[in-house]
Amino acid sequence: MEHTLLTARLTRSEIISEKTKHLEFVVEELADFDFIPGQFVSVREPRGEKTITRAYSIASPPRGNNTFDLCLNRVDEGFMSNFLCDRAVGETARFHGPHGLFVLKPEVEDVVFVATGTGVAPFRSMAQRLFGRDGSGVDRHNGRKIWLVYGTRYAEDVYYQKEFEELAASEPDFHYTATLSRPSDDWKGGRGYVQEHLRQIVGERKDLHVYICGLNEMVNATRKLLVEELGWDKKRVIYERYD
Ligand SMILES: Cc1cc2nc3c(=O)[nH]c(=O)nc-3n(C[C@H](O)[C@H](O)[C@H](O)COP(=O)(O)OP(=O)(O)OC[C@H]3O[C@@H](n4cnc5c(N)ncnc54)[C@H](O)[C@@H]3O)c2cc1C
């Protein structure tokens, strides 16, 4: 199927860790770029004779205008991640979308978001939308409890930490744990892998939805814990794999 290609012009580029950038774009052809939190865009660029297409989760909520954000990790030797991270403000990239089914289910039930690395991007979009941090001020969380468990190796790689901590401080129904697999002695957050924290949050419960996003290894380990070890219905475990 031929997709309509759109032009994203970079308006802001911020380094958020050694290999990661927060990028903000405007879509030139549209007044309103609408999508559902959790969806991704497909960036397409020529490389020699070929055309390369890569998916990137939208890291912002729909704001009723033509903007969107990405959270981009440079992959060693990777083509598209470096192409995008090397864009200067004012330069463009071509993309199609939004695409994807990794979106919140309509049932009003408590949810746990589990992410590693840039897998936090769709959850930033969802959380901002649910708690009216999308410019609308409209609260859409309907009394659900929402946990975000975010895992990475080192403290420098906890993206959007301040934003999530502020959200948790002002919203009693939003709970945030950043956990490090290689913490320094002075780290005050969680320690160990995301699965250990998830296990504590769910306890004996099986009535939540768990959304998982990140690299395959973490996604598989988390699904295995819930479905095989704790006996969850696999329909309650929704995931997006980045590799
Ligand atoms: C639905 C979806 C959403 C995604 N959202 C994001 C996002 O928000 N932010 C983001 O940074 N990435 C995201 N990705 C990953 C992204 O699509 C690319 O796979 C990644 O940027 C690497 O592409 P590349 O062209 O730079 O590397 P390539 O040239 O494709 O790969 C170079 C080498 O890196 C390995 N590799 C490929 N992907 C990864 C990876 N993700 N991590 C580590 N090694 C890898 C390959 O095996 C290969 O050896 C998402 C992927 C999917 C499927």
The ligand as a Gaussian input file, in Angstrom:
#p B3LYP/6-31G(d) Opt

LIG

0 1
 C        6.936000       0.162000      16.780000
 C        8.370000       0.631000      17.004000
 C        8.589000       1.827000      17.667000
 C        9.899000       2.269000      17.874000
 N       10.101000       3.427000      18.547000
 C       11.345000       3.867000      18.810000
 C       11.566000       5.071000      19.547000
 O       10.618000       5.750000      19.991000
 N       12.844000       5.469000      19.749000
 C       13.915000       4.758000      19.279000
 O       15.063000       5.186000      19.502000
 N       13.746000       3.599000      18.576000
 C       12.502000       3.155000      18.334000
 N       12.307000       2.003000      17.590000
 C       13.477000       1.332000      16.969000
 C       13.717000       1.931000      15.575000
 O       12.635000       1.633000      14.704000
 C       14.973000       1.410000      14.891000
 O       14.967000       0.001000      14.901000
 C       16.263000       1.898000      15.535000
 O       16.302000       3.337000      15.549000
 C       17.485000       1.375000      14.735000
 O       17.355000       1.794000      13.401000
 P       18.648000       2.209000      12.568000
 O       18.232000       2.412000      11.147000
 O       19.367000       3.329000      13.252000
 O       19.583000       0.937000      12.740000
 P       19.750000      -0.278000      11.709000
 O       20.594000       0.221000      10.585000
 O       18.411000      -0.863000      11.404000
 O       20.478000      -1.350000      12.623000
 C       21.847000      -1.321000      12.954000
 C       22.147000      -2.436000      13.933000
 O       21.514000      -2.196000      15.222000
 C       20.679000      -3.284000      15.636000
 N       19.437000      -2.679000      16.149000
 C       18.306000      -2.405000      15.438000
 N       17.387000      -1.788000      16.197000
 C       17.930000      -1.638000      17.413000
 C       17.467000      -1.078000      18.626000
 N       16.249000      -0.512000      18.721000
 N       18.338000      -1.087000      19.672000
 C       19.554000      -1.640000      19.587000
 N       20.035000      -2.207000      18.462000
 C       19.246000      -2.222000      17.394000
 C       20.421000      -4.083000      14.377000
 O       20.307000      -5.460000      14.720000
 C       21.635000      -3.825000      13.521000
 O       22.655000      -4.716000      13.818000
 C       11.002000       1.511000      17.406000
 C       10.767000       0.300000      16.740000
 C        9.470000      -0.143000      16.555000
 C        9.245000      -1.452000      15.837000

